[in-house]
Amino acid sequence: MVSWAYITAETRCRHYMIDQLKNGKFIIIGEPKVHRSLHDMILYHRKVKISNWDHLLTLSCGQTS
């Protein structure tokens, strides 16, 4: 499974691909860290910047469909 993550900043929107691995864990494509859940991924990146962006995640939004 591959899904898209949309992250908005003051001046732009960032798009990241999130993959669910065969073991059920999640990873942002291009990042080294694997996360047990999407919730864990959000919590982690509220404290640790995504490698190609100089910002932290602050909010998550659910998918409606």
N, CA, C and O atoms as a MOPAC input file, in Angstrom:
PM7 MOZYME 1SCF
protein

 N      0.83800 1    -1.17600 1     0.00000 1
 C      0.00000 1     0.00000 1     0.00000 1
 C      0.88400 1     1.24000 1     0.00000 1
 O      1.83300 1     1.33400 1     0.77800 1
 N      0.58200 1     2.15100 1    -0.83700 1
 C      1.26000 1     3.44800 1    -0.83600 1
 C      0.18900 1     4.51700 1    -0.77400 1
 O     -0.77500 1     4.48700 1    -1.53900 1
 N      0.35700 1     5.44800 1     0.12500 1
 C     -0.58400 1     6.56200 1     0.20500 1
 C      0.20100 1     7.86000 1     0.21900 1
 O      1.42400 1     7.85900 1     0.35200 1
 N     -0.50200 1     8.94700 1     0.08100 1
 C      0.13000 1    10.26300 1     0.03800 1
 C     -0.11700 1    10.99000 1     1.34100 1
 O     -1.19800 1    10.89700 1     1.92200 1
 N      0.88700 1    11.71200 1     1.79400 1
 C      0.73800 1    12.60000 1     2.94700 1
 C      0.89000 1    14.02500 1     2.44700 1
 O      1.80200 1    14.32800 1     1.67800 1
 N      0.01400 1    14.87500 1     2.87500 1
 C      0.06200 1    16.28100 1     2.49700 1
 C      0.37400 1    17.09400 1     3.74300 1
 O     -0.33000 1    16.99400 1     4.74800 1
 N      1.40500 1    17.88000 1     3.67900 1
 C      1.82700 1    18.68800 1     4.81100 1
 C      1.85200 1    20.13600 1     4.36300 1
 O      2.51300 1    20.48100 1     3.38400 1
 N      1.13600 1    20.97400 1     5.07500 1
 C      1.09700 1    22.37900 1     4.67400 1
 C      2.00300 1    23.21600 1     5.56700 1
 O      2.09700 1    22.99100 1     6.77400 1
 N      2.65100 1    24.16400 1     4.96200 1
 C      3.47200 1    25.14100 1     5.66900 1
 C      2.90800 1    26.51500 1     5.34400 1
 O      1.90900 1    26.62900 1     4.63500 1
 N      3.53700 1    27.54000 1     5.85500 1
 C      3.01900 1    28.88600 1     5.62100 1
 C      2.99400 1    29.24600 1     4.14400 1
 O      2.10300 1    29.97300 1     3.70400 1
 N      3.95300 1    28.75300 1     3.37300 1
 C      4.06900 1    29.17200 1     1.97900 1
 C      3.84100 1    28.05900 1     0.97100 1
 O      3.80600 1    28.32600 1    -0.23100 1
 N      3.68600 1    26.81900 1     1.42100 1
 C      3.54500 1    25.73100 1     0.45400 1
 C      2.97700 1    24.48300 1     1.10100 1
 O      2.86300 1    24.38400 1     2.32200 1
 N      2.62600 1    23.54100 1     0.25200 1
 C      2.13200 1    22.24000 1     0.67800 1
 C      3.16000 1    21.19200 1     0.27000 1
 O      3.60300 1    21.18200 1    -0.87800 1
 N      3.54000 1    20.32700 1     1.17300 1
 C      4.51100 1    19.27200 1     0.87700 1
 C      3.76300 1    17.94900 1     0.72600 1
 O      2.78900 1    17.69500 1     1.43500 1
 N      4.22000 1    17.11600 1    -0.19400 1
 C      3.59700 1    15.82100 1    -0.45300 1
 C      4.62200 1    14.72600 1    -0.18300 1
 O      5.74900 1    14.79000 1    -0.67500 1
 N      4.23600 1    13.73900 1     0.58600 1
 C      5.11900 1    12.61400 1     0.89100 1
 C      4.37900 1    11.31800 1     0.63900 1
 O      3.17900 1    11.21500 1     0.89700 1
 N      5.10100 1    10.32500 1     0.13300 1
 C      4.53300 1     8.99800 1    -0.05500 1
 C      4.79500 1     8.18300 1     1.20300 1
 O      5.92300 1     8.12400 1     1.69400 1
 N      3.74200 1     7.55500 1     1.72000 1
 C      3.84000 1     6.68500 1     2.88300 1
 C      3.54500 1     5.27400 1     2.41600 1
 O      2.55300 1     5.03100 1     1.72900 1
 N      4.41000 1     4.34600 1     2.79100 1
 C      4.24700 1     2.95300 1     2.39400 1
 C      3.97800 1     2.10400 1     3.62700 1
 O      4.61800 1     2.28300 1     4.66300 1
 N      3.02600 1     1.17600 1     3.51400 1
 C      2.83200 1     0.19100 1     4.56600 1
 C      3.59400 1    -1.05200 1     4.14500 1
 O      3.31600 1    -1.63600 1     3.09800 1
 N      4.54900 1    -1.45100 1     4.95900 1
 C      5.40700 1    -2.58700 1     4.65500 1
 C      4.67100 1    -3.90100 1     4.89200 1
 O      3.60300 1    -3.91500 1     5.50500 1
 N      5.23700 1    -5.00100 1     4.40900 1
 C      4.60700 1    -6.31900 1     4.56500 1
 C      4.40200 1    -6.69000 1     6.02500 1
 O      3.48400 1    -7.44200 1     6.35200 1
 N      5.25400 1    -6.16600 1     6.90900 1
 C      5.12200 1    -6.46300 1     8.33700 1
 C      4.09300 1    -5.55900 1     9.02600 1
 O      3.91500 1    -5.63800 1    10.24200 1
 N      3.41600 1    -4.70100 1     8.25000 1
 C      2.37000 1    -3.84100 1     8.78400 1
 C      2.84600 1    -2.49000 1     9.27900 1
 O      2.03400 1    -1.65100 1     9.67000 1
 N      4.15200 1    -2.26800 1     9.26800 1
 C      4.69300 1    -0.98600 1     9.72600 1
 C      4.67800 1     0.03000 1     8.59100 1
 O      4.44200 1    -0.32100 1     7.43500 1
 N      4.93000 1     1.29100 1     8.92800 1
 C      4.83100 1     2.38800 1     7.96800 1
 C      6.14900 1     3.12900 1     7.84000 1
 O      6.92700 1     3.21900 1     8.79000 1
 N      6.38700 1     3.66300 1     6.63600 1
 C      7.59600 1     4.43100 1     6.37600 1
 C      7.27400 1     5.53900 1     5.38100 1
 O      6.48400 1     5.34600 1     4.45700 1
 N      7.88900 1     6.69900 1     5.57900 1
 C      7.84200 1     7.75100 1     4.56300 1
 C      8.92600 1     7.40000 1     3.55900 1
 O     10.08600 1     7.23600 1     3.93700 1
 N      8.56800 1     7.28200 1     2.28400 1
 C      9.53200 1     6.91700 1     1.25100 1
 C     10.70900 1     7.89500 1     1.29900 1
 O     10.51900 1     9.11000 1     1.27200 1
 N     11.92800 1     7.34800 1     1.36900 1
 C     13.13600 1     8.16300 1     1.41800 1
 C     13.64900 1     8.42400 1     2.82100 1
 O     14.76100 1     8.92400 1     2.98900 1
 N     12.85700 1     8.09400 1     3.83000 1
 C     13.27900 1     8.27100 1     5.22300 1
 C     13.73500 1     6.92100 1     5.78300 1
 O     13.19400 1     5.88500 1     5.39700 1
 N     14.71900 1     6.91500 1     6.68400 1
 C     15.23400 1     5.64900 1     7.20600 1
 C     14.37800 1     5.02500 1     8.30700 1
 O     14.43100 1     3.81000 1     8.49900 1
 N     13.60300 1     5.80800 1     9.02600 1
 C     12.89200 1     5.30900 1    10.20600 1
 C     11.57900 1     4.64000 1     9.82700 1
 O     10.79200 1     5.17100 1     9.04400 1
 N     11.36200 1     3.45500 1    10.40600 1
 C     10.11900 1     2.69900 1    10.23600 1
 C      9.28700 1     2.89900 1    11.50300 1
 O      9.82400 1     2.93500 1    12.61000 1
 N      7.96800 1     3.02900 1    11.32700 1
 C      7.07600 1     3.32000 1    12.45100 1
 C      6.02800 1     2.22500 1    12.59000 1
 O      5.56800 1     1.66200 1    11.59700 1
 N      5.65100 1     1.92600 1    13.84200 1
 C      4.65900 1     0.87700 1    14.10300 1
 C      3.26800 1     1.24700 1    13.60400 1
 O      2.48200 1     0.37300 1    13.23800 1
 N      2.96600 1     2.53900 1    13.59000 1
 C      1.64000 1     2.98900 1    13.16100 1
 C      1.75100 1     4.39000 1    12.56800 1
 O      2.76800 1     5.06500 1    12.72900 1
 N      0.69800 1     4.81700 1    11.88100 1
 C      0.66800 1     6.18400 1    11.36000 1
 C      0.69300 1     7.19000 1    12.50600 1
 O      1.31800 1     8.24600 1    12.40500 1
 N      0.01300 1     6.85400 1    13.58700 1
 C      0.01200 1     7.72500 1    14.76200 1
 C      1.43400 1     7.90000 1    15.30400 1
 O      1.84000 1     9.01600 1    15.63100 1
 N      2.18800 1     6.80400 1    15.40000 1
 C      3.58200 1     6.88100 1    15.85800 1
 C      4.42700 1     7.73400 1    14.91200 1
 O      5.29800 1     8.48300 1    15.35500 1
 N      4.16500 1     7.61800 1    13.60400 1
 C      4.90500 1     8.40500 1    12.61500 1
 C      4.66700 1     9.90000 1    12.84100 1
 O      5.60900 1    10.69200 1    12.81500 1
 N      3.41300 1    10.28000 1    13.06000 1
 C      3.08000 1    11.68300 1    13.29800 1
 C      3.74000 1    12.17600 1    14.57900 1
 O      4.33100 1    13.25600 1    14.59700 1
 N      3.64700 1    11.39800 1    15.64600 1
 C      4.26500 1    11.80600 1    16.91400 1
 C      5.76900 1    11.98700 1    16.76500 1
 O      6.33500 1    12.94200 1    17.29700 1
 N      6.42100 1    11.08200 1    16.04700 1
 C      7.87000 1    11.15400 1    15.83600 1
 C      8.25100 1    12.42600 1    15.07800 1
 O      9.18000 1    13.13300 1    15.46700 1
 N      7.53100 1    12.70900 1    13.99700 1
 C      7.89100 1    13.85900 1    13.16200 1
 C      7.36600 1    15.18800 1    13.71000 1
 O      7.56600 1    16.23300 1    13.09100 1
 N      6.70600 1    15.15600 1    14.84400 1
 C      6.43300 1    16.39400 1    15.57500 1
 C      7.68300 1    16.84200 1    16.32800 1
 O      7.79300 1    18.00200 1    16.72400 1
 N      8.63500 1    15.90600 1    16.52500 1
 C      9.87600 1    16.20200 1    17.25400 1
 C     11.11300 1    16.14600 1    16.36800 1
 O     12.10800 1    16.81600 1    16.64300 1
 N     11.05100 1    15.34300 1    15.29900 1
 C     12.20200 1    15.13000 1    14.41200 1
 C     11.80800 1    15.56000 1    12.99800 1
 O     10.80400 1    15.09600 1    12.45800 1
 N     12.60000 1    16.44100 1    12.41000 1
 C     12.30100 1    16.95400 1    11.06800 1
 C     12.43500 1    15.86400 1    10.01300 1
 O     13.29100 1    14.98600 1    10.12100 1
 N     11.58800 1    15.92300 1     8.99700 1
 C     11.74600 1    15.07700 1     7.82200 1
 C     12.99800 1    15.56200 1     7.11000 1
 O     13.22100 1    16.76800 1     7.01500 1
 N     13.81900 1    14.64900 1     6.61000 1
 C     15.18900 1    14.97700 1     6.19200 1
 C     15.30000 1    16.07200 1     5.12700 1
 O     16.28800 1    16.80700 1     5.11700 1
 N     14.32500 1    16.20100 1     4.24100 1
 C     14.45900 1    17.19700 1     3.17100 1
 C     13.65000 1    18.47000 1     3.43100 1
 O     13.38800 1    19.24100 1     2.50700 1
 N     13.26300 1    18.68400 1     4.66400 1
 C     12.41500 1    19.82600 1     4.98200 1
 C     12.79100 1    20.36000 1     6.35500 1
 O     12.99500 1    19.57100 1     7.27800 1
 N     12.88800 1    21.64200 1     6.51300 1
 C     13.34700 1    22.23900 1     7.76400 1
 C     12.18600 1    22.61400 1     8.68800 1
 O     12.20500 1    23.67600 1     9.31000 1
 N     11.18500 1    21.75000 1     8.77600 1
 C     10.03200 1    22.00600 1     9.63700 1
 C      9.60800 1    20.71200 1    10.32000 1
 O     10.00800 1    19.61900 1     9.92000 1
 N      8.80300 1    20.85700 1    11.34100 1
 C      8.21900 1    19.71100 1    12.03400 1
 C      6.74800 1    19.59500 1    11.65500 1
 O      6.12500 1    20.57300 1    11.24300 1
 N      6.20000 1    18.39400 1    11.79500 1
 C      4.75600 1    18.23200 1    11.62800 1
 C      4.07300 1    18.82300 1    12.84800 1
 O      4.57600 1    18.70100 1    13.96500 1
 N      2.95700 1    19.44800 1    12.64700 1
 C      2.23000 1    20.00900 1    13.78100 1
 C      0.82000 1    19.45200 1    13.90100 1
 O      0.30400 1    19.31400 1    15.01000 1
 N      0.19200 1    19.13000 1    12.78400 1
 C     -1.17200 1    18.61500 1    12.78400 1
 C     -1.29000 1    17.45400 1    11.82100 1
 O     -0.56800 1    17.37500 1    10.82700 1
 N     -2.20300 1    16.56100 1    12.12500 1
 C     -2.53200 1    15.50600 1    11.16600 1
 C     -4.00100 1    15.66100 1    10.79900 1
 O     -4.79300 1    16.17100 1    11.59100 1
 N     -4.36000 1    15.22700 1     9.61000 1
 C     -5.76200 1    15.27100 1     9.21000 1
 C     -6.13300 1    13.90500 1     8.66300 1
 O     -5.36000 1    13.28300 1     7.93500 1
 N     -7.29400 1    13.45700 1     9.01000 1
 C     -7.74600 1    12.14500 1     8.58100 1
 C     -8.20800 1    12.14100 1     7.13900 1
 O     -8.45300 1    13.18800 1     6.54100 1
 N     -8.31900 1    10.94700 1     6.59900 1
 C     -8.80900 1    10.77000 1     5.23500 1
 C    -10.29100 1    10.46000 1     5.31200 1
 O    -10.71000 1     9.65200 1     6.14100 1
 N    -11.08800 1    11.08500 1     4.46400 1
 C    -12.53200 1    10.90000 1     4.53600 1
 C    -13.04500 1     9.74700 1     3.69700 1
 O    -14.17300 1     9.30000 1     3.90500 1
 N    -12.26100 1     9.25400 1     2.76400 1
 C    -12.75000 1     8.14600 1     1.93100 1
 C    -11.88700 1     6.92700 1     2.08800 1
 O    -12.15000 1     5.90000 1     1.46200 1

